[in-house]
Amino acid sequence: MKGSLKFFWWKLEVSFSPEVEESLTWRLDEIGIKSYAINRSLQNSQRQTLIVWLPSYEWLDKDREDLVRSLVCLEKVFDKEPLGVKWKKIVHEDWNAKWKNFWEPDPVGKNFLILPSWTALPKIYSNRIILRLDPGNAFGTGAHPTTRLCLEALERNPPLRIAVADIGCGSGILGLASLKLGAKNVMAVDIDSLAVKATSENALRNNFNQEQLSVTQGSIDSLKDQLNGKKVDLLICNILANAIRKLAPDFAKVTSKESQILLSGLLKEQVNDITSFLSTFNWKLIASYERENWSLIYLCKVSD
């Protein structure tokens, strides 16, 4: 009886293919699990490990079985190796900071370097555009293919002297990248208060003030309130396809006839359907880009 009352952590380790990452983190967020890490193997880029810490008093056997079942269901969307699941009982572990041991400076595209805020800048990367980042408990270390697609798209068409908005900002990485590439200002929103906190803190880490990067909790209506009647020149959404479908009818609230949008978080097989859907709101495809099993689409507004 005493053993059952003693507090400990359950450590869940799930090995997965990179394509499954965003779906896994989305499901954890939906469940309400905010504390997790992702270990990226340098030896095997096609296999990563999700690490989740769960308090024993909240997660009984049935709860843990249901959690694993909900995660395993996600793998059916992808034609990849099955998830590998392993549980460990942990009595003492700094679960909120442990993941930092696995995150290293990460070059993206031709010019960016994602630099963990607690890490010194390696000389080899001193000529790159530095994005100092600590995502905290928010999504967005920059490692996921959808985020890398966005960073590369911004690099390909720098948002010089224009207003940018980021819906679902996570750690704020895309807003920071936009400002580093010359954007006039960035307005960011996220429904997660932890993402708002992370974005605000990361803005300061990169020497940007609130006028340059403003962030509020909410979605497109909160963004509209931030804009106060103005429109953005570039709208970025790195979120899943279902969320994009829900938001698309309201894009007009924050964009003008000259605006462009970058949409990531799409599986390759979803591009045609989403592009066709957006055309009903007068958005025309300019280009699409792929990485692994994910796609980004770049669109502009056409005349009614």
Secondary structure, DSSP 8 states (H G I E B T S, - for coil): -HHHHS--EEEEEEEE-GGGHHHHHHHHHHHT---EEEEE-SS-TT-EEEEEEEETTT--HHHHHHHHHHHHHHGGGSSS---EEEEEEESS--TTTGGGGG---EEETTTEEEEETTS---GGGTTSEEEEE--TTSS--S-SHHHHHHHHHHHHS--TT-EEEEES-TTSHHHHHHHHTT-SEEEEEES-HHHHHHHHHHHHHTT--TTTEEEEESSHHHHHHHHTT--EEEEEEES-HHHHHHHGGGGGGTEEEEEEEEEEEEEGGGHHHHHHHHHTTTEEEEEEEEETTEEEEEEEE---
